[in-house]
Amino acid sequence: MKCHAGCPQIAVIGALKARGLWPEHERRQGGLIVATYDYTDEHGNLLYQVVRYQPKDFKQRRPDGCGGWIWRKGARQVLYRLPEVLEAPIVFVVEGERDVETLRSQGFVATTNAGGAKAPWLQDFTESLGGREVILIPYNDAPGRARVLTIARALLGKAARLVVLELEGGKDITDWFARGHSETELIALVEGQAVSQ
């Protein structure tokens, strides 16, 4: 497409996308997009998305300003559901966005960072959780437990209260709830496992 008025190509494509004439492809690198998770700043403005594919894979994309996407990691990384985290006195930290959404459906405030167990834990994440009661639930594998140890070390002396809760009978919190456990059982486990600072 060419604009005879001298518009840049990206503006032309953005205008076509805005009118539904240049649809986003739902397939990328051989996978089907099955979920998107919005990461926003403190005010709810979209910074980037984590895109989940089937077969299981994850990519980050950020708005290009013209109605499309730049398929690269955003410059500023934040905790998932940041505005909720900043308002809450108690926050669960889990490994993935799906687990965050599972906890939210049970009435809890939860968060994670993009990139899974291998992603670095940033100082900004620690600051966002400062002064809060933080419950860390590791994914039930060696990388998940190592990730929680890293986060716990970063939060020592900064969180008002820190709990590391390993759940029996499931690989993650979503699996744990799917096996018939309840939110009241989770609360009881948190209260029984609490470690005061």
Residue frames as a rotation matrix with the C-alpha (Angstrom) as fourth column:
MET 1
0.580 0.814 0.000 0.00
0.814 -0.580 0.000 0.00
0.000 0.000 -1.000 0.00
LYS 2
-0.617 -0.770 0.161 1.20
0.775 -0.630 -0.049 3.50
0.139 0.094 0.986 -0.79
CYS 3
0.385 0.661 -0.644 -0.01
0.706 -0.661 -0.256 6.86
-0.595 -0.356 -0.721 0.45
HIS 4
0.081 -0.322 0.943 0.24
0.905 -0.372 -0.205 9.50
0.417 0.871 0.261 -2.28
ALA 5
0.856 0.217 0.470 0.05
0.019 -0.920 0.391 12.27
0.517 -0.326 -0.792 0.33
GLY 6
-0.005 -0.983 0.183 3.43
-0.403 -0.166 -0.900 11.17
0.915 -0.078 -0.395 1.74
CYS 7
0.650 0.288 0.703 2.26
-0.758 0.188 0.624 9.27
0.048 -0.939 0.340 4.85
PRO 8
-0.528 -0.840 0.126 4.71
-0.847 0.531 -0.007 6.72
-0.061 -0.110 -0.992 6.23
GLN 9
-0.444 0.307 -0.842 3.88
-0.323 0.821 0.470 3.07
0.836 0.481 -0.266 5.47
ILE 10
-0.863 0.076 -0.499 3.32
0.457 0.538 -0.708 2.26
0.215 -0.839 -0.500 9.15
ALA 11
-0.734 0.633 -0.246 0.62
-0.356 -0.667 -0.655 4.97
-0.578 -0.394 0.715 9.36
VAL 12
-0.325 0.605 -0.727 -1.16
-0.876 0.097 0.472 3.50
0.356 0.791 0.498 6.33
ILE 13
-0.533 0.079 -0.842 -1.10
0.115 0.993 0.021 0.00
0.838 -0.086 -0.539 7.83
GLY 14
-0.941 0.168 -0.295 -2.27
0.285 -0.082 -0.955 1.39
-0.184 -0.982 0.030 11.19
ALA 15
-0.546 0.776 -0.316 -5.23
-0.762 -0.617 -0.198 3.12
-0.349 0.133 0.928 9.54
LEU 16
-0.251 0.428 -0.868 -6.17
-0.622 0.615 0.484 -0.07
0.741 0.662 0.112 7.70
LYS 17
-0.757 -0.075 -0.649 -5.94
0.370 0.769 -0.521 -2.09
0.538 -0.635 -0.555 10.95
ALA 18
-0.904 0.407 -0.130 -8.14
-0.113 -0.522 -0.845 0.44
-0.412 -0.750 0.518 12.76
ARG 19
-0.209 0.855 -0.476 -10.83
-0.962 -0.267 -0.058 -0.08
-0.177 0.445 0.878 10.12
GLY 20
0.241 0.281 0.929 -10.55
-0.340 0.921 -0.190 -3.86
-0.909 -0.270 0.317 10.19
LEU 21
0.903 0.096 -0.419 -9.04
-0.428 0.113 -0.897 -3.99
-0.039 0.989 0.143 6.72
TRP 22
-0.001 -0.938 -0.346 -5.68
-0.518 0.297 -0.802 -5.35
0.855 0.179 -0.486 7.90
PRO 23
0.855 0.495 0.153 -6.55
-0.369 0.376 0.850 -8.01
0.363 -0.783 0.505 10.49
GLU 24
-0.038 -0.822 0.568 -4.05
-0.978 0.146 0.146 -9.25
-0.203 -0.550 -0.810 13.07
HIS 25
-0.026 -0.045 -0.999 -2.95
-0.458 0.889 -0.028 -12.74
0.889 0.456 -0.044 12.25
GLU 26
0.686 0.349 0.639 -3.93
-0.726 0.265 0.634 -15.20
0.052 -0.899 0.436 14.98
ARG 27
0.873 -0.483 0.064 -1.12
0.477 0.874 0.095 -17.52
-0.102 -0.053 0.993 13.99
ARG 28
0.647 -0.761 0.055 2.50
-0.727 -0.637 -0.258 -16.64
0.231 0.126 -0.965 14.55
GLN 29
-0.396 -0.918 0.008 5.50
-0.900 0.386 -0.200 -18.93
0.180 -0.087 -0.980 14.31
GLY 30
-0.629 0.116 -0.769 3.32
-0.176 0.942 0.285 -22.01
0.757 0.315 -0.572 13.90
GLY 31
-0.839 0.315 -0.444 1.10
0.541 0.386 -0.747 -21.50
-0.064 -0.867 -0.494 16.96
LEU 32
-0.051 0.909 0.415 -2.45
0.518 -0.331 0.789 -20.41
0.854 0.255 -0.454 17.65
ILE 33
-0.811 -0.162 0.562 -3.03
-0.311 -0.694 -0.649 -17.51
0.495 -0.701 0.513 20.07
VAL 34
-0.208 0.738 -0.642 -5.17
0.615 0.609 0.501 -18.85
0.761 -0.291 -0.581 22.92
ALA 35
0.635 0.419 -0.649 -4.83
0.768 -0.426 0.478 -16.03
-0.076 -0.802 -0.592 25.50
THR 36
-0.110 -0.665 0.739 -3.44
0.374 -0.717 -0.589 -12.53
0.921 0.212 0.328 25.94
TYR 37
0.380 0.121 -0.917 -2.49
0.924 -0.084 0.372 -10.96
-0.032 -0.989 -0.144 29.27
ASP 38
0.537 -0.094 0.839 -2.29
0.254 -0.930 -0.267 -7.16
0.805 0.356 -0.475 29.55
TYR 39
-0.083 -0.619 -0.781 0.51
0.993 -0.120 -0.010 -5.62
-0.088 -0.776 0.624 31.58
THR 40
0.562 0.405 0.721 -0.33
0.481 -0.869 0.113 -2.02
0.672 0.283 -0.684 32.49
ASP 41
-0.616 -0.711 0.340 1.28
0.160 -0.536 -0.829 0.83
0.772 -0.456 0.444 34.35
GLU 42
-0.913 0.181 -0.365 -0.01
0.360 -0.057 -0.931 2.20
-0.190 -0.982 -0.014 37.67
HIS 43
-0.566 0.696 -0.442 -2.83
-0.554 -0.718 -0.421 4.06
-0.611 0.006 0.792 35.89
GLY 44
0.194 0.678 0.709 -4.04
0.095 0.706 -0.702 1.14
-0.976 0.204 0.073 33.79
ASN 45
0.523 -0.084 -0.848 -2.33
-0.797 -0.400 -0.452 2.18
-0.301 0.912 -0.277 30.54
LEU 46
0.953 -0.108 0.281 -1.26
0.180 0.953 -0.242 -0.81
-0.242 0.282 0.929 28.43
LEU 47
0.238 -0.948 -0.212 2.52
-0.723 -0.319 0.613 -1.26
-0.649 0.007 -0.761 28.31
TYR 48
-0.622 -0.420 -0.661 2.69
-0.750 0.563 0.348 -4.72
0.225 0.712 -0.665 26.72
GLN 49
0.608 0.780 0.152 0.98
-0.794 0.601 0.092 -8.10
-0.020 -0.177 0.984 26.47
VAL 50
-0.680 -0.594 0.430 2.11
-0.522 0.804 0.284 -11.63
-0.514 -0.032 -0.857 27.08
VAL 51
0.197 0.697 -0.689 0.63
-0.972 0.233 -0.041 -13.81
0.132 0.678 0.723 24.34
ARG 52
-0.298 -0.214 0.930 0.03
-0.469 0.882 0.052 -17.51
-0.831 -0.421 -0.363 25.01
TYR 53
-0.191 0.126 -0.973 0.10
-0.959 0.187 0.213 -19.96
0.209 0.974 0.085 22.11
GLN 54
0.401 0.228 0.887 -1.01
-0.328 0.940 -0.093 -23.52
-0.855 -0.254 0.452 21.50
PRO 55
0.421 -0.284 -0.861 1.21
0.683 0.724 0.095 -25.54
0.597 -0.628 0.499 21.35
LYS 56
0.848 0.075 -0.525 2.38
0.489 -0.496 0.718 -23.95
-0.206 -0.865 -0.457 24.61
ASP 57
-0.322 -0.895 0.309 4.66
0.909 -0.383 -0.164 -20.98
0.265 0.228 0.937 24.02
PHE 58
0.578 0.458 -0.675 4.75
0.658 -0.751 0.055 -17.34
-0.482 -0.476 -0.736 25.13
LYS 59
-0.347 -0.635 0.690 5.77
0.850 -0.524 -0.055 -14.11
0.397 0.567 0.722 23.39
GLN 60
-0.112 0.283 -0.952 5.64
0.588 -0.753 -0.293 -10.45
-0.801 -0.593 -0.082 24.38
ARG 61
-0.294 0.052 0.954 4.26
0.848 -0.446 0.286 -7.67
0.441 0.893 0.087 22.21
ARG 62
-0.426 0.146 -0.893 3.69
0.530 -0.759 -0.377 -3.96
-0.733 -0.634 0.246 22.73
PRO 63
0.660 0.747 0.082 1.50
0.525 -0.380 -0.761 -1.43
-0.537 0.546 -0.643 20.95
ASP 64
-0.305 -0.790 0.532 3.13
0.944 -0.176 0.279 0.25
-0.127 0.587 0.799 17.95
GLY 65
-0.584 0.129 -0.802 1.01
0.144 -0.955 -0.258 3.42
-0.799 -0.266 0.539 18.26
CYS 66
-0.680 0.329 -0.655 -0.82
-0.731 -0.370 0.573 2.72
-0.054 0.869 0.492 14.99
GLY 67
0.375 0.921 0.107 -3.18
-0.918 0.385 -0.093 -0.05
-0.127 -0.064 0.990 16.04
GLY 68
0.614 -0.227 -0.756 -0.67
-0.206 0.878 -0.431 -2.86
0.762 0.420 0.492 15.58
TRP 69
0.958 -0.260 0.122 2.05
-0.020 0.364 0.931 -4.60
-0.287 -0.894 0.344 17.56
ILE 70
0.181 -0.967 -0.181 5.80
-0.823 -0.049 -0.566 -4.65
0.539 0.251 -0.804 17.93
TRP 71
0.889 0.203 -0.410 6.75
-0.045 0.930 0.365 -8.22
0.455 -0.306 0.836 18.76
ARG 72
-0.248 -0.962 -0.114 9.46
0.240 0.053 -0.969 -7.39
0.938 -0.268 0.218 21.25
LYS 73
-0.036 0.116 -0.993 9.79
0.991 0.133 -0.020 -7.05
0.130 -0.984 -0.120 24.99
GLY 74
0.779 0.388 0.492 8.74
0.319 -0.922 0.222 -3.68
0.539 -0.016 -0.842 26.40
ALA 75
-0.158 -0.891 0.426 11.37
-0.019 -0.429 -0.903 -1.34
0.987 -0.151 0.051 27.83
ARG 76
-0.496 0.078 0.865 9.57
-0.845 -0.275 -0.460 -1.07
0.201 -0.958 0.202 31.17
GLN 77
-0.430 0.330 -0.840 8.70
0.175 0.944 0.281 -4.40
0.886 -0.026 -0.464 32.81
VAL 78
-0.409 0.408 0.816 6.05
-0.865 -0.457 -0.206 -4.39
0.289 -0.791 0.540 35.55
LEU 79
-0.891 0.220 0.398 4.17
-0.041 0.833 -0.552 -6.87
-0.452 -0.508 -0.733 37.67
TYR 80
-0.694 0.719 0.031 1.02
0.318 0.269 0.909 -8.36
0.645 0.641 -0.416 36.16
ARG 81
0.344 0.930 -0.130 -2.16
0.677 -0.150 0.720 -6.61
0.650 -0.336 -0.682 37.44
LEU 82
-0.626 -0.780 -0.031 -0.01
0.603 -0.457 -0.654 -3.79
0.496 -0.428 0.756 38.87
PRO 83
-0.431 0.469 0.771 -2.88
-0.464 -0.848 0.257 -1.39
0.774 -0.247 0.583 39.78
GLU 84
0.675 0.691 -0.259 -4.53
-0.175 0.491 0.854 -4.13
0.717 -0.531 0.452 41.90
VAL 85
0.163 -0.721 -0.673 -1.21
0.799 0.497 -0.339 -5.00
0.579 -0.483 0.657 43.55
LEU 86
-0.719 -0.534 0.445 -0.60
0.256 -0.798 -0.546 -1.39
0.646 -0.279 0.710 44.57
GLU 87
-0.118 0.782 0.612 -4.03
-0.677 -0.515 0.527 -1.20
0.727 -0.352 0.590 46.25
ALA 88
0.654 0.488 -0.578 -3.84
-0.072 0.801 0.594 -4.52
0.753 -0.347 0.559 48.13
PRO 89
0.395 -0.514 0.761 -2.41
-0.918 -0.201 0.341 -5.22
-0.022 -0.834 -0.552 51.59
ILE 90
0.022 -0.319 0.947 -2.03
-0.257 0.914 0.314 -8.96
-0.966 -0.250 -0.062 50.78
VAL 91
0.418 0.028 -0.908 -0.68
-0.906 -0.066 -0.419 -10.25
-0.071 0.997 -0.002 47.46
PHE 92
0.593 -0.237 0.769 -0.03
0.132 0.971 0.197 -13.77
-0.794 -0.015 0.608 46.18
VAL 93
0.097 -0.613 -0.784 2.94
-0.942 -0.310 0.126 -14.20
-0.321 0.727 -0.608 43.82
VAL 94
0.547 0.138 0.825 2.79
0.067 0.976 -0.208 -17.18
-0.834 0.169 0.525 41.45
GLU 95
-0.409 -0.878 0.249 4.70
0.299 0.129 0.946 -18.20
-0.862 0.462 0.209 38.34
GLY 96
-0.855 0.049 0.517 2.22
0.516 -0.028 0.856 -17.57
0.057 0.998 -0.001 35.50
GLU 97
-0.821 0.568 0.055 -0.64
-0.555 -0.817 0.160 -15.35
0.136 0.101 0.986 34.41
ARG 98
-0.174 0.780 -0.601 -3.05
-0.150 0.582 0.799 -18.30
0.973 0.229 0.016 34.30
ASP 99
-0.314 -0.004 -0.949 -2.41
0.836 0.472 -0.279 -18.92
0.449 -0.882 -0.145 38.01
VAL 100
-0.989 0.023 -0.143 -2.95
0.041 -0.902 -0.429 -15.22
-0.139 -0.430 0.892 38.74
GLU 101
-0.518 0.847 -0.121 -6.34
-0.667 -0.312 0.677 -15.40
0.535 0.431 0.726 37.02
THR 102
-0.136 0.428 -0.893 -7.21
0.378 0.856 0.352 -18.58
0.916 -0.290 -0.279 38.96
LEU 103
-0.651 -0.166 -0.741 -6.51
0.759 -0.134 -0.637 -16.81
0.006 -0.977 0.213 42.28
ARG 104
-0.941 0.338 -0.036 -8.45
-0.339 -0.939 0.049 -13.73
-0.018 0.059 0.998 41.17
SER 105
-0.303 0.871 -0.386 -11.46
-0.339 0.281 0.898 -15.94
0.891 0.403 0.210 40.39
GLN 106
-0.026 0.228 -0.973 -11.31
0.767 0.629 0.126 -17.10
0.641 -0.743 -0.191 44.03
GLY 107
0.861 0.494 0.120 -11.27
0.344 -0.740 0.578 -13.51
0.374 -0.456 -0.807 45.34
PHE 108
0.425 -0.791 -0.440 -7.53
0.638 -0.084 0.766 -13.04
-0.642 -0.606 0.469 45.94
VAL 109
0.847 -0.348 -0.401 -5.13
-0.509 -0.746 -0.429 -10.40
-0.150 0.568 -0.809 44.60
ALA 110
0.493 -0.686 0.535 -2.26
0.443 0.728 0.523 -12.06
-0.748 -0.021 0.663 42.77
THR 111
0.712 -0.345 -0.612 0.59
-0.648 -0.659 -0.382 -11.20
-0.271 0.669 -0.692 40.45
THR 112
0.525 -0.680 0.513 3.54
0.646 0.710 0.279 -12.55
-0.554 0.185 0.812 38.49
ASN 113
0.062 -0.518 -0.853 6.21
-0.522 -0.745 0.415 -11.24
-0.851 0.419 -0.317 36.17
ALA 114
0.854 0.271 -0.445 6.47
-0.513 0.288 -0.809 -11.99
-0.092 0.919 0.385 32.47
GLY 115
0.143 -0.851 -0.505 8.88
-0.849 0.157 -0.504 -14.66
0.509 0.501 -0.700 31.36
GLY 116
0.775 0.263 -0.575 8.37
-0.042 0.929 0.368 -17.50
0.630 -0.261 0.731 33.82
ALA 117
0.902 -0.362 -0.234 10.93
0.360 0.331 0.872 -19.02
-0.239 -0.871 0.429 36.15
LYS 118
0.084 -0.957 0.278 13.93
0.993 0.102 0.052 -17.93
-0.079 0.271 0.959 34.09
ALA 119
0.388 0.105 0.916 13.00
0.401 -0.914 -0.064 -14.22
0.830 0.392 -0.396 33.93
PRO 120
-0.695 -0.707 -0.133 14.96
0.445 -0.277 -0.852 -11.94
0.565 -0.651 0.507 36.26
TRP 121
0.404 0.729 -0.553 13.28
0.909 -0.255 0.328 -10.52
0.098 -0.636 -0.766 39.35
LEU 122
-0.176 -0.459 0.871 13.68
0.494 -0.806 -0.325 -6.74
0.851 0.373 0.369 39.10
GLN 123
-0.891 -0.225 -0.395 14.09
0.454 -0.441 -0.774 -4.16
0.000 -0.869 0.495 41.86
ASP 124
-0.722 0.683 0.115 10.91
-0.608 -0.704 0.367 -2.43
0.331 0.195 0.923 40.60
PHE 125
0.006 0.725 -0.689 8.94
-0.014 0.689 0.725 -5.62
1.000 0.005 0.014 41.38
THR 126
-0.414 -0.252 -0.875 10.29
0.827 0.298 -0.477 -5.66
0.381 -0.921 0.086 44.93
GLU 127
-0.999 0.013 -0.046 9.38
0.005 -0.926 -0.378 -1.99
-0.047 -0.378 0.925 45.40
SER 128
-0.420 0.903 -0.084 5.83
-0.545 -0.177 0.820 -2.63
0.725 0.390 0.567 44.14
LEU 129
0.268 0.507 -0.819 5.39
0.282 0.772 0.570 -5.30
0.921 -0.384 0.064 46.84
GLY 130
-0.750 -0.661 -0.018 7.07
0.239 -0.246 -0.939 -3.36
0.616 -0.709 0.343 49.64
GLY 131
-0.824 0.373 0.427 5.07
-0.566 -0.511 -0.646 -3.05
-0.023 -0.774 0.633 52.87
ARG 132
0.187 0.932 -0.312 2.62
-0.910 0.284 0.302 -5.78
0.370 0.227 0.901 51.87
GLU 133
0.041 -0.085 0.996 1.98
-0.473 0.876 0.094 -9.29
-0.880 -0.475 -0.004 53.11
VAL 134
0.025 -0.147 -0.989 3.31
-0.988 0.146 -0.047 -11.47
0.152 0.978 -0.142 50.28
ILE 135
0.377 0.147 0.914 2.48
-0.341 0.940 -0.011 -15.16
-0.861 -0.307 0.405 49.82
LEU 136
-0.254 -0.575 -0.778 4.85
-0.962 0.065 0.266 -16.90
-0.102 0.816 -0.569 47.41
ILE 137
0.535 0.434 0.725 3.53
-0.302 0.900 -0.316 -20.10
-0.789 -0.050 0.612 45.82
PRO 138
-0.474 -0.807 -0.353 6.15
-0.657 0.058 0.751 -21.91
-0.586 0.588 -0.557 43.73
TYR 139
0.484 0.385 -0.786 5.45
-0.802 0.554 -0.223 -23.99
0.350 0.738 0.577 40.68
ASN 140
0.697 -0.119 0.708 6.10
-0.449 0.697 0.559 -27.55
-0.560 -0.707 0.432 41.81
ASP 141
0.807 -0.581 0.109 9.46
0.502 0.577 -0.644 -28.11
0.311 0.574 0.757 40.10
ALA 142
0.085 -0.878 -0.471 13.11
0.955 -0.063 0.289 -27.19
-0.284 -0.475 0.833 40.70
PRO 143
-0.660 -0.337 0.671 13.07
0.570 -0.807 0.155 -23.96
0.489 0.485 0.725 38.60
GLY 144
0.277 0.862 0.425 9.84
0.191 -0.483 0.855 -22.86
0.942 -0.156 -0.298 40.33
ARG 145
0.782 -0.040 -0.622 11.31
0.623 0.092 0.777 -23.36
0.026 -0.995 0.097 43.80
ALA 146
-0.308 -0.950 -0.046 14.54
0.941 -0.312 0.130 -21.58
-0.138 -0.003 0.990 42.78
ARG 147
-0.360 0.269 0.893 12.50
0.391 -0.825 0.407 -18.63
0.847 0.496 0.192 41.49
VAL 148
0.712 0.701 0.021 10.60
0.237 -0.268 0.934 -18.34
0.661 -0.660 -0.357 44.79
LEU 149
0.408 -0.658 -0.633 13.88
0.883 0.109 0.456 -18.43
-0.230 -0.745 0.625 46.74
THR 150
-0.598 -0.620 0.508 15.21
0.754 -0.650 0.095 -15.54
0.272 0.440 0.856 44.63
ILE 151
-0.017 0.695 0.719 12.03
0.141 -0.710 0.690 -13.51
0.990 0.113 -0.085 45.19
ALA 152
0.796 0.317 -0.516 11.99
0.510 0.110 0.853 -14.28
0.327 -0.942 -0.074 48.94
ARG 153
-0.098 -0.914 -0.393 15.57
0.975 -0.168 0.148 -13.04
-0.201 -0.369 0.908 49.29
ALA 154
-0.645 -0.127 0.753 14.68
0.469 -0.844 0.260 -9.83
0.603 0.521 0.604 47.44
LEU 155
0.199 0.877 0.438 11.64
0.027 -0.452 0.892 -9.23
0.980 -0.166 -0.113 49.67
LEU 156
0.187 -0.180 -0.966 13.31
0.934 0.336 0.119 -9.91
0.303 -0.924 0.231 53.04
GLY 157
-0.530 -0.369 -0.764 13.09
0.701 -0.697 -0.150 -6.74
-0.477 -0.615 0.628 55.09
LYS 158
-0.979 0.192 -0.074 10.83
-0.199 -0.790 0.580 -5.08
0.053 0.582 0.812 52.51
ALA 159
-0.241 0.930 -0.278 7.59
0.062 0.301 0.952 -7.06
0.969 0.212 -0.130 52.75
ALA 160
-0.008 0.334 0.943 5.51
-0.915 -0.382 0.127 -6.56
0.402 -0.862 0.309 55.89
ARG 161
0.149 0.074 0.986 5.13
-0.559 0.829 0.022 -10.34
-0.816 -0.554 0.165 56.12
LEU 162
-0.212 -0.340 -0.916 6.46
-0.955 0.269 0.122 -13.10
0.205 0.901 -0.382 53.91
VAL 163
0.266 0.362 0.893 5.02
-0.482 0.853 -0.202 -16.59
-0.835 -0.377 0.402 53.46
VAL 164
-0.568 -0.363 -0.738 6.39
-0.811 0.402 0.426 -19.34
0.142 0.841 -0.523 51.23
LEU 165
0.077 0.748 0.659 3.65
-0.657 0.535 -0.531 -21.89
-0.750 -0.392 0.533 50.66
GLU 166
-0.820 -0.309 -0.481 4.37
-0.562 0.592 0.578 -25.15
0.106 0.744 -0.659 48.83
LEU 167
0.151 0.975 0.161 1.11
-0.956 0.185 -0.226 -26.88
-0.250 -0.120 0.961 47.96
GLU 168
-0.737 -0.296 0.608 0.80
-0.226 0.955 0.192 -30.66
-0.637 0.004 -0.771 48.04
GLY 169
-0.208 0.710 0.673 -1.12
0.574 0.646 -0.504 -32.41
-0.792 0.282 -0.541 45.30
GLY 170
0.845 0.484 0.229 -0.64
0.446 -0.400 -0.801 -30.31
-0.296 0.779 -0.553 42.20
LYS 171
-0.022 -0.891 0.453 1.92
0.988 -0.089 -0.126 -28.70
0.153 0.445 0.882 39.94
ASP 172
-0.881 -0.192 0.432 0.52
0.172 -0.981 -0.087 -25.18
0.441 -0.002 0.898 40.48
ILE 173
-0.814 0.581 -0.022 -2.34
-0.212 -0.333 -0.919 -23.33
-0.541 -0.743 0.394 42.16
THR 174
-0.212 0.751 -0.625 -4.65
-0.975 -0.114 0.193 -23.85
0.074 0.650 0.756 39.16
ASP 175
-0.338 -0.005 -0.941 -4.12
-0.223 0.972 0.075 -27.60
0.914 0.235 -0.330 39.35
TRP 176
-0.980 -0.075 -0.185 -4.53
0.163 0.230 -0.959 -27.48
0.115 -0.970 -0.213 43.15
PHE 177
-0.524 0.848 -0.072 -7.97
-0.662 -0.460 -0.591 -25.82
-0.535 -0.262 0.803 42.89
ALA 178
-0.099 0.479 -0.872 -8.95
-0.887 0.356 0.296 -28.19
0.452 0.802 0.390 40.06
ARG 179
-0.639 -0.203 -0.742 -8.34
0.054 0.950 -0.307 -31.11
0.767 -0.237 -0.597 42.46
GLY 180
0.205 0.915 -0.346 -11.15
0.533 0.192 0.824 -29.86
0.821 -0.353 -0.448 44.71
HIS 181
-0.494 -0.406 -0.769 -9.36
0.867 -0.291 -0.404 -27.59
-0.059 -0.866 0.496 47.17
SER 182
0.530 0.813 0.240 -11.08
0.792 -0.576 0.204 -24.36
0.305 0.082 -0.949 48.26
GLU 183
0.091 -0.440 0.893 -10.25
0.019 -0.896 -0.443 -20.75
0.996 0.057 -0.073 49.01
THR 184
0.752 0.198 0.628 -10.95
-0.595 -0.204 0.777 -21.32
0.282 -0.959 -0.036 52.74
GLU 185
0.864 -0.504 0.012 -8.44
0.473 0.818 0.327 -24.19
-0.175 -0.276 0.945 52.73
LEU 186
0.188 -0.809 0.557 -5.87
0.663 -0.314 -0.680 -21.91
0.725 0.497 0.477 51.09
ILE 187
0.357 0.005 0.934 -6.45
-0.452 -0.874 0.177 -19.24
0.817 -0.486 -0.310 53.75
ALA 188
0.958 0.036 0.285 -6.00
-0.272 0.434 0.859 -21.84
-0.093 -0.900 0.426 56.51
LEU 189
0.609 -0.785 0.111 -2.75
0.787 0.582 -0.202 -23.05
0.094 0.210 0.973 54.94
VAL 190
0.111 -0.549 0.829 -1.43
0.256 -0.790 -0.557 -19.49
0.960 0.274 0.053 54.66
GLU 191
0.561 0.165 0.811 -2.25
-0.644 -0.528 0.553 -18.76
0.520 -0.833 -0.190 58.31
GLY 192
0.968 -0.170 0.184 -0.65
0.009 0.757 0.653 -22.03
-0.250 -0.630 0.735 59.43
GLN 193
0.460 -0.824 0.331 2.51
0.883 0.388 -0.263 -21.52
0.088 0.413 0.906 57.34
ALA 194
0.879 -0.048 0.474 3.10
0.041 -0.984 -0.176 -17.85
0.475 0.174 -0.863 58.10
VAL 195
0.072 -0.902 -0.426 6.64
0.990 0.117 -0.082 -16.75
0.124 -0.416 0.901 58.89
SER 196
0.944 0.289 -0.156 6.84
0.316 -0.929 0.193 -13.36
-0.089 -0.231 -0.969 60.59
GLN 197
0.184 -0.902 0.391 9.73
0.539 -0.240 -0.808 -11.03
0.822 0.359 0.442 59.95
